[in-house]
């Protein structure tokens, strides 16, 4: 990446330093790793001060709110609402630390392209701000495990618009039925019979008793990785086949993918994601979206997500 600033040719690294300086909080420059440790320490201290009222756990200093998460993570049995909300915060803190350190080049993947250090600074700035950051849980309310608000708002055509409009940016909505691999109760009987192959007594029990957990529905174990994936969307990164899918690449490189049970296949996909994040040619053209799109396609990176899906166990 190379641009002209005040008539001079500036390298990508120089531009990165300028961007970081203008993005970081208003204080003398703090090294990235130190900012990460500060954030996780602040969250830990704040959790000890958290107050619970009206189905919401409030962190007073970091302005994080966990709303209606009494059933986190898996919508099963009687749970303590405050304790369940604290479980979500512990998952969030673990995910932030692992994901941010990975972006900073201090993870198992080693050093990534400097562009990702800039993204880590941006995400830290969101969490360091005084703006409220909301994590809201629902039960059997959407056919996605989780969805995050973006900085540009949600389109009315978005299938999850109803859930997104119930919160303000920045926020994440988590469906604890989907997180636990629980079959939705919102399908009609024909779908249960023909697609899920349920007998009539199973359909009745599912609708009126304990909901079923079919073997072909995934129970999410790496919740820290999932939450990190979602907060990456707060930076404006969207899922795409034309351009780098940042949330998916970060989750796969920094956490792996639990949908693939074969260790060698899982390691191969994780290594590929990290290699893509290290590609200097791809990320040095980040400010020329057309050229980056051409590189993404030319190098076959656009086929990566499809290759992963082909190896999913369901």
C-alpha positions in Angstrom: 0.0 0.0 0.0 1.4 3.4 -0.9 -0.2 6.8 -1.0 0.9 10.5 -1.3 0.5 12.6 1.8 1.4 16.3 1.5 3.1 15.6 -1.8 5.3 12.8 -0.4 5.2 9.1 -1.0 4.3 7.3 2.2 4.6 3.6 2.9 1.8 1.4 4.2 3.4 1.2 7.6 3.6 5.0 7.9 0.0 5.3 7.0 -0.9 2.7 9.6 0.9 4.6 12.3 -1.0 7.8 11.4 -4.3 5.9 11.5 -3.5 4.3 14.8 -2.5 7.6 16.3 -5.7 9.2 15.3 -7.8 6.2 16.3 -6.3 5.5 19.7 -7.7 7.1 22.9 -6.7 10.6 23.7 -3.5 9.9 25.7 0.1 9.2 24.9 0.5 6.2 22.6 0.0 3.0 24.5 1.4 -0.2 22.9 -1.3 -2.6 21.6 -0.5 -5.5 23.9 -0.7 -3.1 26.9 -4.1 -1.8 25.8 -5.4 -5.4 25.5 -4.2 -6.3 29.0 -5.7 -3.1 30.3 -9.1 -3.9 28.8 -9.2 -7.5 30.2 -8.1 -6.2 33.6 -10.8 -3.5 33.5 -13.5 -6.0 32.6 -12.4 -8.3 35.5 -12.5 -5.4 37.9 -15.8 -4.2 36.6 -17.4 -7.6 36.9 -16.8 -7.5 40.6 -18.8 -4.2 40.8 -21.6 -5.3 38.4 -25.1 -4.6 39.5 -28.1 -6.7 38.3 -31.6 -5.1 37.9 -34.5 -5.5 35.5 -33.0 -8.5 33.8 -29.8 -6.6 33.0 -26.3 -6.9 34.3 -24.5 -3.5 34.2 -20.8 -3.0 34.3 -20.4 0.6 35.5 -17.0 1.5 34.2 -16.7 -0.3 30.9 -20.4 0.5 30.0 -21.1 -3.2 29.1 -24.7 -4.4 29.6 -25.9 -8.0 29.4 -29.7 -8.1 29.0 -32.2 -11.0 29.4 -29.4 -13.6 29.4 -30.8 -15.7 32.2 -30.8 -18.7 29.9 -27.2 -18.3 28.7 -25.6 -20.3 27.3 -28.0 -23.2 26.4 -31.6 -22.6 27.4 -31.7 -25.6 29.8 -32.9 -26.0 33.4 -33.2 -23.4 36.0 -30.4 -20.9 36.1 -29.3 -18.0 38.2 -29.8 -14.9 36.0 -26.9 -13.0 37.4 -24.6 -16.0 37.2 -25.6 -16.8 33.6 -24.9 -13.2 32.6 -21.5 -13.4 34.3 -20.8 -16.5 32.3 -21.4 -14.5 29.1 -19.0 -11.8 30.3 -16.3 -14.3 31.1 -16.7 -15.8 27.6 -16.5 -12.3 26.1 -13.4 -11.3 28.1 -11.6 -14.6 27.1 -12.6 -14.0 23.4 -11.4 -10.4 23.4 -8.0 -11.3 24.9 -7.4 -14.2 22.5 -8.7 -12.5 19.4 -7.0 -9.2 20.0 -3.6 -10.8 20.9 -3.9 -12.8 17.7 -4.6 -9.6 15.6 -1.6 -8.0 17.4 0.7 -10.8 16.3 1.0 -12.3 19.8 -1.1 -15.4 19.1 -0.1 -18.8 17.9 -0.3 -17.7 14.2 2.5 -15.2 14.8 2.7 -11.9 13.1 -0.2 -10.9 10.7 -0.2 -8.0 8.3 0.0 -4.6 10.1 -3.5 -3.8 8.9 -4.8 -6.2 11.5 -3.0 -4.4 14.3 -4.9 -1.3 13.2 -8.2 -3.2 13.3 -7.3 -4.3 16.9 -6.7 -0.7 17.9 -10.1 0.2 16.4 -11.9 -2.5 18.3 -10.2 -1.6 21.5 -11.3 2.0 21.0 -15.0 0.8 20.9 -14.6 -1.0 24.2 -12.8 1.8 25.8 -15.5 4.3 24.9 -18.2 5.5 27.2 -20.9 4.3 24.8 -23.1 1.5 26.1 -22.2 -1.9 24.6 -25.2 -4.3 24.8 -25.3 -8.1 24.7 -28.9 -9.3 24.5 -30.2 -12.9 24.6 -33.3 -14.3 23.1 -34.8 -17.8 23.0 -36.0 -19.4 19.8 -36.4 -16.0 18.2 -34.2 -16.3 15.1 -32.6 -18.9 12.9 -29.1 -17.5 13.5 -26.8 -18.2 16.5 -26.0 -14.5 16.9 -26.2 -11.2 15.0 -24.4 -8.0 15.6 -25.3 -4.4 14.8 -23.1 -2.5 12.3 -22.1 1.2 12.4 -24.3 2.0 9.5 -27.5 0.5 10.9 -29.6 -2.4 9.7 -31.6 -2.5 6.4 -35.3 -3.3 6.7 -34.7 -6.0 4.1 -32.3 -7.8 6.6 -34.0 -11.1 7.7 -32.9 -10.2 11.3 -34.0 -6.6 11.2 -36.6 -7.1 13.9 -33.9 -8.4 16.3 -31.4 -5.7 15.3 -33.8 -2.8 15.8 -34.5 -3.9 19.4 -30.9 -2.8 20.3 -28.7 0.2 19.5 -25.2 0.1 18.1 -22.9 -1.4 19.3 -24.8 -4.6 20.3 -24.9 -8.3 19.8 -28.1 -10.5 20.0 -27.6 -14.2 20.9 -30.2 -16.9 20.5 -29.6 -19.4 23.3 -31.7 -22.1 21.5 -29.4 -21.9 18.5 -26.3 -21.7 20.7 -27.3 -24.9 22.4 -28.2 -26.8 19.2 -31.9 -26.8 20.2 -34.4 -27.4 17.4 -36.7 -24.4 16.9 -40.4 -24.8 17.8 -41.3 -22.3 15.0 -41.4 -24.8 12.1 -44.6 -26.3 10.8 -45.4 -30.0 11.3 -44.6 -30.9 7.7 -41.1 -29.5 8.1 -40.6 -31.6 11.2 -41.8 -34.7 9.4 -40.1 -34.3 6.0 -36.9 -32.5 6.9 -36.1 -33.5 10.5 -37.8 -36.9 10.1 -39.7 -36.7 13.4 -42.5 -39.0 14.4 -45.8 -37.6 15.5 -45.1 -38.3 19.2 -41.7 -36.5 18.9 -43.4 -33.5 17.3 -45.9 -33.4 20.1 -43.2 -33.7 22.8 -41.1 -31.0 21.1 -43.9 -28.5 21.0 -45.3 -29.2 24.5 -42.4 -30.6 26.5 -38.7 -30.5 26.4 -37.4 -29.2 23.0 -35.4 -31.7 21.0 -31.6 -31.5 20.4 -31.2 -33.5 17.1 -27.7 -34.8 16.5 -27.4 -32.9 13.3 -27.8 -29.5 15.0 -24.6 -28.0 16.4 -24.1 -27.1 20.1 -21.6 -24.3 20.1 -18.7 -24.9 22.4 -16.3 -22.1 21.5 -18.5 -19.3 22.8 -15.5 -17.0 23.2 -14.6 -17.3 19.5 -18.3 -16.7 18.6 -18.5 -13.5 20.6 -15.3 -12.2 19.2 -16.6 -12.9 15.7 -19.7 -10.9 16.4 -17.9 -7.8 17.9 -15.7 -7.6 14.8 -18.8 -6.7 12.9 -18.9 -3.5 15.0 -16.1 -2.2 12.9 -18.2 -2.4 9.8 -16.9 -5.7 8.4 -19.6 -7.7 6.7 -19.8 -11.2 5.4 -18.9 -11.3 1.7 -17.8 -13.6 -1.0 -16.3 -10.7 -3.1 -14.1 -9.2 -0.5 -12.2 -10.6 2.6 -14.7 -11.9 5.2 -12.9 -10.4 8.2 -15.1 -11.9 11.0 -14.8 -15.4 9.6 -11.0 -15.1 8.9 -10.3 -13.8 12.4 -12.4 -16.4 14.1 -10.9 -19.3 12.0 -7.3 -18.1 12.4 -7.4 -17.1 16.0 -9.8 -19.7 17.4 -10.0 -22.5 14.8 -13.4 -24.0 13.7 -15.2 -26.4 15.9 -17.6 -27.5 13.1 -14.8 -29.7 11.7 -14.0 -32.7 13.9 -11.1 -34.0 11.8 -8.0 -32.4 13.5 -5.9 -32.4 10.4 -8.7 -30.7 8.3 -9.4 -28.2 11.1 -5.7 -27.3 11.3 -5.4 -27.0 7.6 -8.3 -24.5 7.4 -6.9 -22.6 10.4 -3.5 -22.3 8.8 -5.1 -21.1 5.5 -7.0 -18.4 7.3 -3.8 -17.2 9.0 -1.9 -17.3 5.7 -4.6 -15.1 4.1 -4.3 -12.6 7.0 -0.5 -12.5 6.5 -0.7 -11.8 2.7 1.1 -8.5 2.1 -0.2 -8.1 -1.4 -3.9 -8.5 -0.4 -3.8 -6.2 2.6 -1.5 -3.5 1.1 -4.4 -2.9 -1.4 -7.0 -2.6 1.3 -7.7 1.1 0.3 -8.2 0.1 -3.3 -11.3 -2.1 -3.0 -11.4 -3.0 -6.6 -7.8 -4.2 -6.7 -8.2 -6.1 -3.5 -11.3 -7.8 -4.9 -9.3 -8.9 -7.9 -6.5 -10.3 -5.7 -9.1 -12.1 -3.5 -10.5 -13.8 -6.6 -7.2 -14.3 -8.4 -5.6 -16.1 -5.5 -8.6 -18.3 -5.0 -9.3 -16.9 -1.5 -13.0 -16.5 -2.5 -13.3 -20.3 -2.5 -12.0 -20.7 1.1 -15.4 -20.4 2.8 -16.9 -23.0 0.5 -14.1 -25.4 1.1 -14.7 -25.1 4.9 -18.4 -25.7 4.5 -17.7 -28.9 2.5 -15.7 -30.2 5.5 -18.3 -29.2 8.1 -19.7 -32.1 10.2 -23.1 -30.4 10.5 
